[in-house]
Amino acid sequence: MRRALLLDRDSADNFGGLAKESFGGIFLVGTPEQRRAGIRDTPELALADWKAFGELDPNDRWPLAWAEAYVQRCHDDVGVWLRKRGIGFLPAPHWVERGLFTPGNSVPRFHIVWGTGHELALRLIDQLENHPQRERLEIRFGQRVENLLMTNGAVTGCKGVSEADQQPFEASAGSVIVAAGGFNGNIERVRQHWHRDWGSPPAVILNGSHRYADGRLHDAVSAAGGRLTHLDSMWNYAAGVRHPRPKKPGHGLSLVPPRSALWLDWQGRRIGPMPLVTGFDTRDLVAQVCAQERQYSWQLMNRAIALKELAVSGAEFNPSIRDKKKLGFLRDILIGNQWLYDEMTGSCEDFVVGCDLPELVDKMNALQGDDAVSLDAIRQTLEAYDAQIDRGTSLHNDEQLRRIAYVRRWKGDRIRTCKFQKILDPKAAPLVAVREFIISRKSLGGIQTDLQSRVLDHAGAAIPGLFAAGEAAGFGGGGMHGLRALEGSFLGGCILSGRIAGQAAAANT
């Protein structure tokens, strides 16, 4: 019988990595939740959406193969597999990445784990700790792997140092699986691989990835002959704010931007001509903000909008879902998330609140340290938008209002989206402005692998003894998403590729 050694750079308290901190959304196809909602979904439809939205190159063999494998296998090998381990989902799938200029998700597929990624990680860790052959697994925390060991062209182990005392170590193995995440926790690497579509990288990029997602093991795999692909494909977000209690340099939070807020540039002018609205094309939001003279933005709303629509991605700022408190969850939906509103307006430096527009603009400029935001320009923008709402739904001629009407048709969005809320409505006061930066998140590219998660060299041959899974492998194939992700396929991709890598490594002789 084989033994297994798991080397984790982090501490035991953080076992589970970024998945444990995540919101826990998973892309699934043909689920009971979809059927109960009257949604007909198939792997064929999902694959068509995936290839269109990601703009995958038809000649890019392994990303395409992994995309097809994921949509075909996610129902059984991700969804059913998790359910058998006691993991459930919220009743209504969310409909994200619907597509803007490029078609996206044709139907809702974003299934949120009841308990968030925190619950998912704890459940799987518990399964591991209570496995019948647990004694054959050794877990060492605080171990920084730096290089792979090679013997006659095969990978036969690794070496590194202990984080605590910098003592070196070596470990030998018949198979080695690299599951170290991406490189988006290393902001310099994010800048180095910045995609040409986004122009030059912004002066401020917040860190929304894991602090140890630094690309160190990408370098080790490359040194062993492995091929790295699509490193300029990243899944960053446009609505990052500074964490009120940072745990790493540049620590940021990724907001789920309210759809009823106006997205403004650094001067307070509405970004356009197509207004920015979340839920359609996350990559385009980043591109539009990066195209501005100053590559940060503002979202302007009022308290009523913030209570109903403001959200923060991740388990930490969704305690009612994370802790599976049904009454708290229903309260937040029905009367607004007062806790989150108070937390962000009271603790996050990028939020400012004003009783009226002149006070708000003064605070916006004081926060930035200049007079860039024009009171006259911002007033004109808000009054024009509110006037559109006053005309009535039959006369709405604003693209943001049209998209709000569209998303409210789906019940999962209707309960979290205001019904044409005016910004300057005194009953909805005070006004709230949020300064938002680009925030790094996930690496869509990475170590190229075949459908057995074997790492491939530059000639396309498998390197004996070496496997890669999860974000390190671009979630499969070195970049199965292409340019864009349909969301939820990150966590799902880690589960599927991890299972495949484990099975293939165990069979390796």
N, C-alpha and C positions, 0 to 999 in steps of 0.2 A: 504494500500500500504506500502511496505517495504522501509526502508531507508538503505543507505550503508555508511560505514565509511572506508576511505582508509588511512592507516598510512604508511608514507614513511619516512625512516630514513634520506634520502638525502634532499637537498634543492630543491625549486621549479624549479630553473634553470636547474637542472639535472634530472628532471622528465623524465623517460624513461629508466634509468639505462644503463646497458651495451649494451642493444639492440640499444639504440640511438647512441652509439659510434661504432657500428659494421659495417662491410662491407655490410651486408644486403643480404647475400646469403641464399636461401631457397630451400630445397629439395622438388621437386614436380614431380609428375608422370602423364604422358599423357597430357601434356600441349600444347597449340597452338604453343609455341616456339619450342617445340620438333617436332611437326608434320610438321611445316614449314621447319625444317632442315632435314626432312626425317627420323626422329627417331621414331621407334615403341617401345613404353614402356607400361608396364602393371603393376598393383599392384602385380600380381603373380611373375613377374620377379624381381620387386623391393624387394619383401619380401625374395625371394631366395638369392639375393645379400646381403640383410641386415643380414640375419641369418648366412650366410657363413662368411662375413667379421667381424661381431661382435662376432663370435664363441659363440653364445648364447646357454646356457644349455637347452636342450629340456625339462627338468623338471622345468625350472624356469618360473613359470606360468605367473606372471604379466608382467615382461619385454617382454615376447613373445606376450602376449595379446596386449600390447601397441604398439609393433612393427607392428603387423598385423593391428591394428586399424589405425595407422598413414599412412601406405602405401595405405590403402583402402580409407581413408577420406581426405588425404592432398589435393587432386585436388579440391574438392568442399569446404571443411571446412577451408582450408587455402588459396589456390590460388584464387579460384573464390570469396571467401569472401573478400580478399584484393583488388581484381580488382574492385569490386563493391564500394569500398571506395576510388577509384581513384589512386590506387597504381599499377604501371606498372613495367615491367622487361626489361632488356637488351635483344636484339633479339636472341643472341646465348647462350644457356646454357653452362656453363663450365663443363669440364669433370675432376673431381678430385677424389681422392681415388679410382683409377682404380684397385688397388690391386697389390701385389707383389708376395709373397709366398702364400697369402690367397686371393681368388677372391674378388674383390670389385665391384664398379659400372660398370655394363655391358654397360651402355650408359650414356651420359651427362644428369645430373639432377640438377645441381647447378644453380639456377635461381637468378641472381643478381638484386635487387631492383634498379630501376632507381631513384637515389637520396640516395642510401645506407640505412642503418638502421636509419639514422638521419631523412630522409624523412618519413619512415614508422612510426617511433615513433611520429613525429609531426602530421602526418595525423590522427593517432588513438587518440592522445590527443585532437586534434581538434574535432573529432567525439564525444569524451567524454564531452568536454566543451559545445558543442552545442546540446547535447541530449535533447529531449523534456522534460525529467523529471530530468534535471540537478540539480534542487533544492533539490532533494532527496539524492544527493551525497555530503558528506563532505570529503574534503581532508585536512589532516594535515601533514605538512612536518616537518622534524627535529625530528621525534619521533622514539626512539629506543625501540622496543618491546623486552622484555627479557624473559617473562614467559607467559604461557597460564593459564587461569582460568578454574577450573573444578568444576562441580556441579553434584553429583550423577553419576559419570563416564562419563559425557558429557562435552565437551569443550563449555564454555559459555562466552568466552571473552579473554582478554589479559591485561597485564600490563607491564609498562616499565618506561622510563624516557625521558625527553626532552633533546636533544643534546645541546641546547643552554644554559640552566640554571640548568640542572640535576634535574628538578622538576619531581616527580613521577606522573604517570597517570594510570588510569584503564578505560577499555572500555568493556561493555557487548554486547553480540550479540547472535543471534540464530544460526548463522553459522560463522565460522572463516576459511579463506583461507590463507594459508602460501605460499607466492610467493616471497621469500627473496633471490633467487639465491642460488648458491652453497657455497662451503667453500674455493675455490681456491684463494681468496684474502688473506687468512691466510696462509702464507708460512710455519709456523710451523705445521699446520694441513696437508698441502700438504706433508711434510716430514713424518709425523706420518702415513699417509695412503699410502705412496709410494709403488707402486706395486712391488712384488718380481721379476717380469720379468726384471725390470730395475736396479736390484742390489741396491746399496746404493744411496741415493739422492745426487746430486752434491753439492759442497760447495756454488755455486752461483745458485740460482733460481730466475729469475726475476718475477715480478708480472704483469701479463697481464689480470687479472680479475678485478672485481669491488672492490673498497677499503672496501666496507661494506659486501662483500661476505665472511663472517668470520665463518659461521657455528653456530652462536649463536642460531638461531631458529631451527636448527637441534637438538641441545641440549634440547630446550624447548619441541619439539615434542617428543623426546625420554623420557623426564621426565613425559610426559603425557601418556606414554605407547605406543607411535608409534614406528614402526620398521624402522631402518635404514639399507640399504643394499648396497652392492657393492661400498663401500666408497673408495676402492683401484683402482677403474676404473676411470681414469681421462683422459681428452683430453688436454694434454700439447703439446708444440711445441718445435722443436729443434733449431729454428733460431730466438732467441730473442736477441734484442739489447737494450741498455739503451735509454730511452726517452730523447730527447734533452732538454725538458722542463718538468721535472717530477712533477706530482701532488700528488704523494704518495710515501712512502718508496719503493725502489727497482722497481720503475715504468719502465716497459719494453714495447717494441713494437715487434710484431710478424711479421717478414719479410715473404714475399712469395719468397722463395729462387730461384734465377735464375737457370734454368735447365742447362744452358751452362757454369755455373761456376763450378770449381772443389771444392769439399768438402774435406777439409783437417783436420787432427788431430792437436793436440797442438804443434807438431814438424814440421808441414808442409807436412806431408806424406798423401797421398790420403787414405781416409778411405775405407776399402774393406774387403774381395775381391769383394763384390758387391758394386759398387760405389753408393753413396747416391744421389738420384734425387727426387725432390719433385713431388707430385701429384699422388703418387702410394700408399704409406702406411705411414701416418704421425706417427703412433705409433712406427713403426720400426725405423724411423729416430731418435726418442728419445732414443730407446733402443741401437742403434749403437753408438750414442755419449756417452751415459752413460756407455758403455762397455769399453771406453778408459781409460787409466791411469789417465789423467786429463779430466774432464767431461765438456769441452767446445770445440769449433771447430772454424775453419776458412773457409770462402768461398773466393776463389780467382777468379777474373774476370778482365775484362778491361772495359773501358768506354763504348764501343759499346754494350757490353752485358748488362751493368747496365742500359743504356738508354732504351733498348728494353724490358728487362725482370724483372728488379728490381721492386718490389712492396711492400707495407706495408699494412697489414690487418687493416681494420677499416675505418671509415668515415673521420677522421681528415686528413689523408695523401692521400686521393683520392678526392680532391676538385672538379675536373671537373665532376665526377659522382655524388658526394654529392650535388653539386649546379646545377646539370642537365644542364651543359654547353656542348652542342653537339660539337661545334667547338673545344673546348679545349680537349674533350675526343678523337675526331678524330686526332687532332694534336699529342697527346701523343702516340697514336697507330702508326701513320704513320712515325713520325720523332723522336720519343723517348720522354720520360718524363724528360726533362731537369730540370724542377722545383724540382722534387723529387731527382734527382741526386745531384743537388746543395745543397738542404736542408740536405740530409743525409751525404754527404761527408764534408760539411761545419760545421754541427752542432752536429752530433752524434759522441760521443767519440770512439765508436767501429769501425768506418770506418777509414782506412788509405789509402793514395794515394801516388804512387811513379812513377817517370818518367821511372825508369827501375827496374829490379828485385832486385839488391843489395840495392837500396834506399828503396824499399818496405819492404824487409825483416828487414832492420834496424829499420824501423818504427813499424813493427809488434812486434819485440822484445822490443823496447822501450815502447810500449803500455802495454805489459804484464810485463815488468820489469825484464826480464831475457834474456838468449840467447837460448831459447828452439827451435826456428825455425831455421832449418839448410838451409843455402843458397844452398849448393850443393844438398841436398835432394829435395828441392822444384824446383830447376832448372831441375833436372833429371825428376821429375814428369811432369812438364809442357812441356818439350821438347818431351817426349814420347807421350803425348796426342796430341800435335800439329802435330807430325809425322804421327799419325794415320789419322788425317784429310787430310794431304797432299797426302796420298795414293789414295784418291778418294773413293766415296761412295761404289763402288763395292767391296772394300777391307777393309772397316771398320770392325775392330774386337775388338771393345771396347763397353762394355755394355751401357755406358752412351750415346755414339753416336747412338747405336741401339735404345735406348729409345727416344732420340731426334727425330730420324726419325719417330718413331711410333707416338709420340704425334703431330707431325706436319701434320699428315694426317687429323686431326680434325681441321676445320677452326677456331674454337674458340681458339685453342692453336697455330696454325700456325702464326697468326698475332702477337703473343707475345713471339715467340721462334725463336732465331737466327738459321740460316741455317749453322750449323757446323762452328762456329766462333772459330778460333785459339786464344789462350790466349795471346801469345807473339807477335801477329801481330802488328807491329809498327804503322800501320794506325788506329788501334783501341785503341791506348794508350790514357791516362796513365793507369797503372795497379791499381786495387782496391782490397784491402783485408778487409774482415769484420769478426770481432771476434763475435762469436755467442754463447749464453748461452741457457740452457733450460728455457722456460718461461711457467709459470702456466697459465691456461686459464679456463677450464670448468670441473665441477664435473659430471661424467657420472652416478654415483650412487647417492642415496639420500633417501628421505622419500618414503616408499612403499605405493602405492595407487592402488585401483582397477580401473575399467574402468569408474567409475563415479567420479574419483579423490578423493574418500574418503580415508582418512589415515587409514591404517590397523595396528592392534596390532600384537604382536608376535604369536598369535594363528590364525591370518588371518581374524579376525573380524574387521569390521569398527568401528572406534571410533566416537560416535555420535557428530555431530556438527563440525567435523574437516576435512578440505580438504587441498590439496597441489597441486601446479601447477608449471610448468616450471622447471628450473634447480634444485630447491629445491627438487623436486620429481624425480630427475634423468630424467627429461623431460617426465616422465610417468612411473609408475610401479616401481619406485625405481631403474631404470637403463635399459631403453628400448634399448639402443644401444649395450649392452654387452661390450666387450673389445675395440671395434673400432666403430667409427661413419663414415657414408658415407658423412658427411659434409652437412650443410644446414638444417639438422634435429634438430639443436639446436633452432634456431629462429622459425622454423616451429613447433617444439615440444612445445615451449612456447605458441604459438598462439593456437594450438589445445587443449592442456591440460588446458590452461587458460579459453578458451571458455567452455570446459566441466565442469571445476570446478565451474565457475560462474553459469551455468545453474543448476547444481546439488545443489549448495548452496542455490540458489533462491527457489528451489523446496522443500528444507528441511523444515520440520515443527516441 
